[in-house]
Amino acid sequence: MDPRGSPIIASFVPFLFLLLILASSSLVPASAEAGGGGGNGTVAVPFRSAEEMLRFQRIKAQLARARDASVKTIQSPDGDVIDCVPTHLQPAFEHPKLQGHKPEKEPAERPRSGGHAAVDADGQDGGEEEALPQAWRRSGESCPEGTIPVRRTTEADVLRASSVSRFGMKPRGGGGGGFARRDSTGGGHEHAVGYVSAGQFYGAKASLNVWPAQVASPSEFSLSQIWVISGTFGNDLNTIEAGWQVSPQLYGDNNPRFFTYWTDDAYRETGCYNLHCSGFVQTSNRIAIGAAISPISSYAGRQFDITVLIWKDPRQGHWWLQLGSGGARGGGALVGYWPSSLFTHLGSRAGMVQFGGEVVNARPAGAPHTATQMGSGRFPGEGYARAAYFRNVQVVDWDNSLVNAAGLRMLADRPGCYDISGGSGGAWGTYFYYGGPGRNARCP
């Protein structure tokens, strides 16, 4: 044997040793922790690659850092654990583009509205304190000034994901662009949305009622949200998204939860839900992203909605997120912002805005359609207190003014499963009802 081959053998031995370690560790017992909603006992979870295992170890280290940084812990009545983390230690500042970044002050000017003060679905003024009623606030506890409430993520949450390497991110779909509505569905994602395009938009606002949508499979979800979009579908799409979502895989239960999302490369490698990665800078100490919304709407009963506003600050250029209209006092509750440096196309403006619902149909081709509900699970024709709605649908124009979303176009990928129907006028301005039950006689 040529002795020059020995260095190759020597270098291969450590690699082989690593493979043996990975093989023996490929089934890792994951204990469910308090607040994770991941169940009791242990589960054996296979890692499909060394990359996934290393990714899991990095996530575990991040979770430990977050717990160590907490200055106060709040036990939510629904089982969540909320950590009060100092604002300067939040996940946002781990992003390479945000090194040394300090939270910006509130924008000097919010979008102007020429209309009347917003009212909720039952005719009551909104207010900053009720901008987003959440279960954890019912404990009577709150996070102190200078901190942000962070819903604790556990190892069980991570291991529930279909792919550890993409934990906290939307799964890849067919063509990579099926998550924001275009001319066809992709990756099992189905939509019923209103949209405006072929313009220059600097934000969007709407009020949407919150429902306990039933999700048929842990690998599926149902959400209702606003999308602020720029770029090319399936290629370099930039999106900012916010609304409510039911996702058993992500949260471990079927509660509707407030969520955010962003990407600058069509959901391929950048961005994530909530605070699962660096990027979004939270400033509020009263709203927990990813926490359950409570109370929620009931069929033929009282309706509860949330008002979401996303807009680009004309001075600093960042995209801010606000909840609530604020009623007579003016100004809702600012949650935080997406720094403009995170984006390419959204660094300047949006070219499209969408409002509506999305579900994932994970059923294989040829199988019956999923019974996962969109919105209330009822079709638009059932109307108020039965069907889900968006009301006071608006966009922010070049002058930082809120205007009705004129020319809002309605599209449903599969109207027999999930549909949409809109109108305008009165206190609701531009509005629409949307949703459906999924599998039914018209959607076999």
Sequence and secondary structure as in RCSB ss.txt:
>XXXX:A:sequence
MDPRGSPIIASFVPFLFLLLILASSSLVPASAEAGGGGGNGTVAVPFRSAEEMLRFQRIKAQLARARDASVKTIQ
SPDGDVIDCVPTHLQPAFEHPKLQGHKPEKEPAERPRSGGHAAVDADGQDGGEEEALPQAWRRSGESCPEGTIPV
RRTTEADVLRASSVSRFGMKPRGGGGGGFARRDSTGGGHEHAVGYVSAGQFYGAKASLNVWPAQVASPSEFSLSQ
IWVISGTFGNDLNTIEAGWQVSPQLYGDNNPRFFTYWTDDAYRETGCYNLHCSGFVQTSNRIAIGAAISPISSYA
GRQFDITVLIWKDPRQGHWWLQLGSGGARGGGALVGYWPSSLFTHLGSRAGMVQFGGEVVNARPAGAPHTATQMG
SGRFPGEGYARAAYFRNVQVVDWDNSLVNAAGLRMLADRPGCYDISGGSGGAWGTYFYYGGPGRNARCP
>XXXX:A:secstr
  GGGHHHHHHHHHHHHHHHHHHHTSEEEEE  TTS   SSEEEEE  SHHHHHHHHHHHHHHHHHHHH SEEEE
 TTS EEEEEEGGGSGGGGSGGGTT       S   EESS   B TTS B  GGGSS BGGGGGS    TTEEEE
E   HHHHHHSS GGGTTS    GGG TTS  SS BTTEEEEEEEEEEEEESEEEEEEE      SSTT  EEEE
EEEEES TTTT EEEEEEEEE HHHHSS   EEEEEEESSTTSSS  BTTSSS  EE  SS  TT BB S   TT
S   EEEEEEEE TTT  EEEEES  GGG   EEEEEE GGG SGGGT EEEEEEEEEEE    TTS      BT
TSS GGG TTTSEEEEEEEEE TTSEEEE TT EEEES TTTSEEEEEE GGG EEEEEEB SSBTTB 
